[in-house]
Structure formats: structure tokens, C-alpha cells
Amino acid sequence: MHYIIAYNLLVWIRGIHTIPAAVWSGLFLLLLFGLNLLSTRVYGEGEFLFASIKVIAVLVFLFCGAMMILGIGQYPSPGFKNWTIGDAPFVGGAMGILSIFMVAGFSFQGTEIIGIAAGESENPEKNIPRAVRTIFWRILLFYLGFFIVIGFLIPYIDSNLLKSDVQSISISPFTLVFKRLGLAGAASLMNTILLISVLSSGNSGVYVATRMLYAMARAGQAPKCFLKVNSCGIPINGLHATVAFGLAAFLTSLIGDGVAYNWLVNMSGLAGFIAWIGIAICHYRFKKAYVAQGKDLNKLLYKALLYPFGPILAFLMCVFVTAGQNYTAFLGDHIDWYGVSVAYIGLPVFLATFLYHRIKHRTHMVPLDKVDLSRHE
């Protein structure tokens, strides 16, 4: 899915449109393929480089934004003016906020990659818990910091945010902040940082997809061909399948004006929430099974402090967001079936896959006292 975003971003960047966006997307997809083909170390080094650039850009943005909020320099402080315009900060009320959770969730998802990377970590018992503990602070600084700065400096009614001409990335709130600070060069640089962020997402997406296919093949849930690895231990057939799907994403440009893009983004975002519903259920049942089999919870190397409240809350919130992402389609005299199909397209795909596997393999809910905990001894 990240290849599709890269495709659209490349179209938006000023000056790039003279070269077919498909050419750039193809080159970047080839780059991601190469980073994931050689070795896990090469992937990690590439991701470290991408992440470092993003972190530096975020810190510079937050610093410049804080200066503008405080009125340091030529830009006068906006105070709390933009937080009191119209319905700000909760435009559309609670239901309006709920309706955009899917797109926000699509961009936010990815922290679960830590669990997948644990299998190839040199010291997972030490590194994974440490990485998990830093997630909260990174989210607090990067995500909330971005939102606070943009909320102070750019009103939601700003005409630059409402333009229908999506061929210009100048509508990005990040570039707007730098332009208003008088740093046109920094605004252009921010466009490049946004592209690097997409490449970073694509890089991790390719990594996760190949490992998931390999793990599913080992569990008998995917074709055995995905068990093949190259001399570097990379699931080569899984990598080829992932890149092939990325190439297929180019076809979205032939289906209407962003129609296929919206369908795929919603499908991917919904899949992420469904995955987190599964994670919450597994986490809840894991500890229940651990206790049911007479094991000591103190022997677990990592313990979630908010259990069982944490997984229960995560489950309820994910179900709520999944069910209410396009509630307006059911209002009015007639149901908007097109809106329903776009918003909930991932549900029938998931249910069909789940039921097919359940019927074919005759699976069932495993009793707590029968859950296999041998790998957690």
C-alpha cells in the first residue's frame, strides 16, 4: 500500500511531474527490493538511515514551530486563536473524529513490526522490551508534537488545506509552516523528507510482508513455496510476491481519479485494525492460559502493566473504530452502498479468508489449558 502513497506524493512534488511518476515509483520499488534482498543487516541499515533523517526533520520542525508559536522572530505569535475558530479543535464533533480514524490508523500502524523483527534480533530478550518502552515517548513527541504545532499555526479553514488541486504538495501543513517562517528552501526540503518517510514505510512494509508469508507457510496457512530462503536467509519467494503486489499497485492510476487508491487505503487500514483486534485477543488469552496451566507470571521476561485493562480497551476501541469509520453511509433515506463498500471492503475479505481457513482445516478455539506455551518456558 505504501507504494501507492509514494506514487501520489511523487505526482504532487513541484517539478517532478515532468517525469512520469510511474518511473520514479518503479525506481524506488527497485531500491526497496534491493534493500530487502541482500540481508537483514542491509535492511536494518537502510531503515536506520531513513529513520535518522525523519527524526532530525521532526526535531527541526518542532523547534521552528515552537519559535513561531512563542512569537520569536518575524512571525507574530498566533496565540490560541486557531484553537477557537469555528468548531476547532473538534470539527464535526465526536462522529467527525471517528470518521477519519481509518486514515489516521493507516498512517499510525506499524509498531507491531517489533514483534516480527524479534525473530531476527541478536538479543531479543533485551532489545525488544527496550524498544517497546520507547514507543510511548516517540508517539508523544512525534505525533502529538506535530499535531500541537500545526494546530497552533494553521487554522483548519486555511484555504491551502482545502485546495482541490492535489498536484501540488504545497498544501502539506508541514511545508506551510516552513513557508510562513520564510524558509522556502526548508519547505522544499520537507517535501523530500516526506518522500523519505514513505520510503521508510515501504521498506518496513516489504520486510514484514515477506516474513509474514514465511511464517504462514511454516504454519501451513500459506503455500509451501514461501518457505524458500536465499543464501542470506531472506524468504525470497515471499519477497518476490510482495514486490509483485507493489507493481500491481501501478494499475490504480488507470482506475478513475484516486478511486482504487481510496479502496486500497481503506482495505489496508482496516486490515491493520483487524490485526490489532487479534493481537488484543491473543494477549488477553495468553496470560489467562499461562495462569490456567499453573505457571508463574513473574517468570515472564516482559509484563504489560495495564493487563487485563490494556488488551480489553484496545479490543473495544479497535472494534468501535472499525464499525464506525463510515457510519454516515447508513444515515438518511437510502443507504450509500458505494460508501459502505469503500469503507468496509476489508471486512468481507477478512471474513472470507478466515472462514475458508477454518472450514478447510477444521480449526476451533483452543481451551486455555490446552494452549501450547512451550515456546515461553
Protein Blocks (a to p, Z undefined) as FASTA:
>chain_A
ZZmmmmmmmmmpghjlmpcfklmmmmmmmmmmmmmmmpmmlmmmmmmmmmmmmmmmmmmm
mmmmmmmmnopajbdcekjmlmmgcjbfbghijmlmmmmmmmmmmmmgoklmmmmmmmmg
fblmlmmmmmmmmmmmmmmmmmmmmmmmmmmmmcfklmklmcfblkbcklpmklmmmmmn
opaklmmmmmmmmmmmmmmmmmmmmmmmmmmmmmmmmnopacfklmpccfkopafklmmm
mmmmmmmmmmmmmnojhklmmmmmmmmmmmmmmmmmmmmmmmmmmmmmmmmnopafklpm
bdcfkbcklmmmmmmmmmmmmmmmmmmlmgcjbdcfklmmmmmmmmmmmmmmmmmmmmmn
opacddfklpccklmZZ
